[in-house]
Amino acid sequence: MPIAAAIGDQQAALFGQTCFEPGDAKCTYGTGNFVLLNTGTTPVRSTHGLLTTVAYRFGDEPPVFALEGSVAASGSAIQWLRDQLGILPSAADSETLAAQVEDSAGVCFVPAFSGLFAPYWRPDARAAIVGLSRYHTAAHLARATLEAICYQTRDVVVAMAQDSGTALDCLQVDGGVTANALCMQLQADILGVPVSRPGVAETTALGAAYAAGLAVGFWKSQDELRANRHEDRRWQPSWSDARRAEGTTRWRKAIDRTLDWV
């Protein structure tokens, strides 16, 4: 059997999400999460803690480049609540528990268990939970964990806008954490842009299939692939600008408290 395409996993997810135009971006949430932004045929050299990578190339066409940012702890932060703290029967129960409260009531959890990745690159950082009082419960901590996933993603998206000069208008998402509807709503609220989940959850495998299919002529064009994408659900931001700014300021204070531990 001939090999028709070779593509990295995050690049494949970008392709599977049909992010073919400059400014299109996707985030894959797993143990950690990875955000890629299509920057077109001109590489953008990051000065804000991101990686410049080749997204894909077909035949003799010019390569398409992307900016990439990785977050160390996303799904693994939820696993920590389940396995180390024992406050969740399963990872899926994080949504139910977090939904018992309207917000985290000032609690911030920075899950820097092995340092902070993009855009900070601080191996000396360690995890911290700040803002606790006797009023707070496991539900507040669960909600702070979902918010942490989203704030870490926002940090990467902001760095991408600073590097590329392009403001995100929609984030396309995939991976296991996207089954958590509350987390995805928080992601839209914290970013201030819509979040879109496709009908096909395995976008990495889909992207590899798309690349190979184009190479052998099974599909004729990227337009055909784009027409094949079907949205499963979209979350619209509901927070005010003031609430978003307040939350971001608190998150930055929490980040500062994780630094210089080792």
ABEGO torsion letter per residue (X at the ends): XBBABBBBAAAAAAAAAGBABBGBBBBBBBABBBBBBBAEABBBBBAAGBBBBBABBBEABBBBBBBBBBBABBAAAAAAAAAAAGABABAAAAAAAAAABABAGGBBBBBBAAEBBOAAGBAABBBBBBGBBAABBAAAAAAAAAAAAAAAAAAAAAAAAAAAGBBBABBBBBEAAAABAAAAAAAAAAAGBBBBBBABABAAAAAAAAAAAAAAGABABAAAAAAABBBABBBBBABBAAAAAAAAAAAAAAAAAABGAX
